[in-house]
Amino acid sequence: MTCYQEITCPDCGSSDIMKSGRSGLGTQRYRCRNPECSTKTFMLAYRYKACEPGIKDQVVDMAINGSGIRDTARVTLLAKCPLD
């Protein structure tokens, strides 16, 4: 029995995806084939949380509201990788 995982673009939500090689650490990269999409390549699991979509906007919002570096790190780490 084979199992398939449907992969969609994190930016536009399109399922028209193609493989696009591997990262330096061996993680599979994917490319969105939608011509209107601004995403060039993406991965399903990033090693560094700063590369995930939405983190930059969250950090900028926290900086504008006066949060410090440690507070920002604590919030972004716990929001994206909860402790098991």
C-alpha positions in Angstrom: 0.0 0.0 0.0 1.4 3.4 -0.9 0.6 6.7 0.8 0.6 10.0 -0.9 1.0 13.5 0.7 -0.7 16.3 -1.2 1.7 19.3 -1.3 0.4 22.8 -1.8 2.2 26.1 -2.2 2.3 28.0 1.1 1.8 31.3 -0.7 -0.9 30.7 -3.3 -2.3 27.3 -2.2 -1.9 25.8 -5.6 -1.3 22.0 -5.9 0.6 22.4 -9.2 4.0 21.6 -7.6 7.2 20.1 -9.0 10.4 18.9 -7.2 13.3 21.3 -7.3 16.3 19.4 -6.0 17.5 19.2 -2.4 19.0 21.6 0.1 22.5 21.4 1.4 21.3 19.3 4.3 19.3 16.9 2.0 15.8 18.2 2.5 13.6 18.1 -0.6 12.8 21.5 -2.2 9.6 22.1 -4.2 8.7 24.7 -6.9 5.3 26.2 -7.5 4.3 26.1 -11.2 1.7 28.8 -10.9 3.0 31.8 -12.9 1.2 34.4 -10.7 2.8 33.0 -7.5 5.7 34.9 -5.9 7.2 31.8 -4.3 10.2 30.5 -6.1 11.0 27.4 -4.0 9.9 26.1 -0.6 10.5 23.2 1.7 8.0 21.3 3.9 10.2 21.4 7.0 12.8 24.1 7.5 15.8 23.6 9.8 15.8 27.3 10.9 12.5 28.7 12.0 13.5 32.2 10.6 13.0 30.8 7.0 9.4 29.8 7.6 6.7 32.0 6.0 5.2 34.6 8.4 8.1 34.8 10.9 9.5 38.0 9.4 6.1 39.8 9.7 5.8 38.6 13.3 9.3 39.8 14.3 8.7 43.2 12.6 5.4 43.7 14.5 7.0 42.8 17.8 9.9 45.2 17.2 7.5 48.0 16.4 5.6 47.3 19.6 8.8 47.5 21.7 9.5 43.8 22.3 13.1 42.9 23.1 15.3 40.3 21.4 14.8 37.7 24.1 11.0 38.2 24.2 10.8 37.9 20.4 12.9 34.7 20.4 10.8 33.2 23.2 7.5 33.9 21.4 8.6 32.8 17.9 10.3 29.6 19.1 7.3 28.5 21.3 4.7 29.5 18.6 6.3 27.4 15.8 7.7 24.4 17.7 5.7 23.6 20.9 7.4 21.5 23.4 6.2 17.9 23.5 
